[in-house]
Amino acid sequence: MKVVAFERSVQGTGASRRLRNSGKTPGIIYGGKDAVTVIELDHNALFHALRKEAFHSSILDLEIGGKAQKVLLRDYQMHPFKPLVLHIDFQRVSATEKVHMRVPLHFINAETSAAVKLQGAVISHISTELEVSCLPADLPEFIEVDLNKIEVGHGIHAKDIALPKGVTLVLHVEQENPVLANARIPAVKSADTEAAAAPAAEAPKDKA
């Protein structure tokens, strides 16, 4: 994805406020051998870009003055109650250095699993993203989690999924092997169970 930014020469709280009032968002680019660069971006374009999943997990082509550089979105701050992006941070990436990134999970084939079709299980998504390590060129926009063979009472762990070529789990995820999704049978209300199991009560006999 392409992002257009402009260098800014003034900094500080007052300057950032004036930028926001003029429809701009202040930001920075850091990392690599170059110094930190302070930038500004069009707020509306940035706001809509942030609503796209790929903007958060892809290598971005950030263009400044006609020159593009590869970056990752690392952080951004939103106003507490207004639809306003207050600040954004990008990190430069090198084609030869691995990056650590949280990648969205896309769960597939839940409706075709025996747990759901035959046993009426409900699938719970415990995690919505997974932290991985890879070279920038191998970074996936998302990772698919196949739920076709999930079993009732069991879960799909991080080590159970097939990662794209060149992508590995970061060390702490590898060690912890967290649950990403599980399948369970919905609890039935005890009152309903008792009502279904109990025999019909006999009608009282009328007294003579």
N, C-alpha and C positions, 0 to 999 in steps of 0.2 A: 504494500500500500504506500501511496505517496503522501507526504505531508509537506506543506509549504510554510516556512517560517522566515522571520526577518530579525536581524541583529538589532539589539537595542542598546543605546549608549547610556541611558539614565537608569538608576536603580533606586531602591528605597521604597518605603511604604507609600509615600505620597505619589511617586511616579507610577507605582503599580496600580494605585487607585484610579489615577487619571487614565491609564491604559484600559482598565476594565470599563470605565465610563465611556470610552470611545469604541467599545466593542472588541477589544483585544484581550488576550490572556497572556500574562507573563510566564516564562518558563526558563529552564536551563538545559544544557547538554553537558554531560561530564563523561569521564572515562577515557581510556586510551592514553596516548602520549600528548595529546593536545590539551590546552588549558580549558577551564570551564567557560562555556559560551552562554551569555544571557540572551534570550530570544523573546519574541512576541509572536503570537499566532492569532488568526481570525477566530473569534470566540464561537460564532455560529457553526463554522465548518468543523471546529474541534469538538464542539458539543455533540454534533451528529456522528462524528467519527467514533467517539467514545461509546456510542450505543451499539457499535458493531463488535461482535466477538473477536474477529480476526485482528482488530486494532490492538487488543490487549495481549495477544499471543504470537504475533508475527514480527518478522524483521521489517522495519519500516524504512522507506527511502525518504529521509528528511532533507529537503532542498532549501539552501540559504544562498541567496545571490547567484542563482544559477548552478551552484555546485551541490551535489547530493552526497550524503553520507548515510551509512547503515546504522540504525539505532533501534533500541527497544524501549517501549514505554515502561518506566519503572515506578512512577508514583504520580498521583494527581490529587488535588484537594477540591472538594465541592463546597459551596455555600451550605450552611446548615439547613436552610429551608427554601432557598431560591434555586431555580435551574441555572446555576452559574458556576463555571469552572474558574476557581481562584488562581490555581498555579499548576504547572505540569513539569515533570522531570523526564528526560530521556537519557539513556546510556549508550555511548558509542560501542560498537561491537567490531571484532576482528574476525575475518574469515577463517583464521587459523587457531582461534581460541574458543574453547567450549563455553557455553553460557548455561546458567541455571535459570529455569523458567517454569512458571506454573501454567500448565496447558489444560484447556477445558476438556471435560469428558463428555462423550456422546454415547448414551446407552441405547443399544439396539437389541431387537429380537426378544424383548420381554414377553410380548403377546403370544409368541409361538412356543414358549417354554412349557414343559409339562407341568411345572409348578403352578403356573398361572392357568393354563388351559384345563388341566385335569383335576387339580387340587384347589383351585380358587385362591391361590396365594396372592399376596400383595407385595410388590417390589418396592423397597425403600432405597433411595439414593443417599448413601451416607456421605459421600464426597462428590463434589462437582468439578474438581480439578486435581491435577497430579503434578508434582514437582519433578522435573526431569533435567538431564544434562545432555548436551549435544553440540555439535558445531552449528553455527547459524544457518548454513545451507540445509541442514537436516531437521530444523525445527518445524514440527507439524502445527497446523492451525488448531487441530483437536486430535484426541485419541479415542478410538471406538472401544467400548466395553461390551462384548457379546454376552448377553444374558440367556442365551438359548438353553444352556445346560445347567442353569442354576437350580439348586435343590432346596426344598423347604427346610428351614432351620439352619441353612448354611449361607455363607456369603462369598462374594467374589473379592479376592484380595489383590493388592497392587501387583504382586508377583504372578498372579494368574493370567494377566492380560498380555496380549501380543503387542509389543512395542514396535513402532516403525524402525526401519533400518537406521543404525547410527545413533539411536536414542536409548539412553539408560536411565534407571532411577537414580536419584541423588542418594548419597550414602545413608542419610538418616531414614529415608523412606524405604530403602532396601532393608535396613535393619528392623524397622518397626512393622513393615508389611501390613499397612492399615487396610481395613475393610472398606470397599468402595460401594458395595450394594449388598443387600440381603433379601431373603424371601421368607415370609411368615404367613401363617393362616390367621385371618382376623379373629379376634376374640369374640365369642358369642355371649351375649348378656345372660347371666345365670338365670334370671327370671324367665327368659324365653326358653332356655334349655329345660328348665323344670316344667314349664307349661307343656312343652312338647312331649316330655317323657312320662308325665303323670297320667294315670288312667282317668277317664271321665268320672266325675263325682256322681254318686247315685242321688237321684232326687229324693228328698225326704217324703216318707209316707204320711198321708193325711190321717189324723186321729179320728177314730169313730165318734 
